[in-house]
């Protein structure tokens, strides 16, 4: 039988797709065999994939199946492979942990310098190895590690810490400091464990510590601090600090009853925490309590919230002074560079704030945009059109690189964790042109999150059409028009919610392009009369967009058509967004800066910043970020009316 030529050509075009599908099926089956420990089936499948770009993964799986018994020469041969893939470094890390457990320090020390991705467990093994030859320096490194954490450390750190404690490199004061860090973080079990390393008379009573953690108010009501020793005072101070987290005013009432039993240092310590927790709750007394802390050393978070409390009070002298008290590193963060310049401007200076705003105005972020607004400059528009666009030659060369091919194959099989690692590894040394080429390949393969994140990494050459992708416009347009939303704001929010990954799911269950929570989805479905709605439908793209855009319209209506408040409500829930209003009207940027939830604070900044860039890309009339942030009206009876808190 003779087939027409067009059918023959069609069949030939399908061959690569069929071959790729077969390879994908074999790889997934081999991976399942590896995870099940089925060596025979794994080897049978791996034999079919000898020429696959994913062969390094199969070699890795093979060695992982026999890591405890394989000879070191076989491991070294794999580690010496020329393939540019993260699985080689992953095996190196796993092999080093095995060598560390076995205390094979010569082999460990020979391989460790080649490791690229270290973790704390390996870091402690490395210090154990160095302890043999560089005792003094290693002891000091151990002390730094000891003081850095409020959480449990890996077992590999224990011999190191024991040696430093025995040798005096970690002092009794250092032990207490880490106990305090653990208590401040609420890690009571670690605090009790560490306390056992103190002399008997300084150890914290475990039962009292547990009681103070479980019910600090009850504990403080029963404890007698007359002639109390240091350990008892420290437990009581922990209970008071714990109580500040629940309700600062209640903690202050308790404090007034017992303050006389604490020395000046302890009093200042308590006031620092009281001011911090009050600032988080936007309590007007926060600054007063911070001042009562006097010269107590503040944590980085406490310094930040002292500044935010001053912003909330429009106390520009205090804003400037609080930022001046930060470490040089913290002062260089975008938030504090911007707010310090604003404070100086409010205090009547001109030259220094103008220089600071100008320096920031070329930064493509929330604070860079606000700085440009202070100088009435347009947002940096040179980046909106690409200075470089890859041609066929650049794209073909990029597609020929094995790491890129592996990443694409892993994405195709929906192995997103491995694909993310492979992609990040592939682009880690790229220059701007290579980054934009890789971003374009990601876009063409609908890997929108990788396209955005890759384009975001460029230093000199930029392409905002890749940084601010706008897929699904045809699908979205009708929903946007129906709900009378601004397209730029919708895209600004979606970019932050999901990076346009349709199967995105958060750790609290939010799903889809618009990350709609299950309860919110059901509530909206009832509002829209979707009688056949089922929970699984939230992942469907069109359904997700219907639900998400309707909810955006709803929260916008609840909050005076203010996108700052609506964005905060979309992320943290309407009751929180409403609660964060001030007793007087607040500049939108100050409202945002003083949002207590760090995730929501960052979210609102990015949504609003994204919106400005999308508006320019969509050809909308120019509106500055400061105009968009607007003024947040003060709390009043009308805007404090209870609202269903579905998000």
Beta strands, then each sheet from edge to edge (+ up, - down):
strand 1: 586-587
strand 2: 631-632
sheet 1: 1+ 2-
end
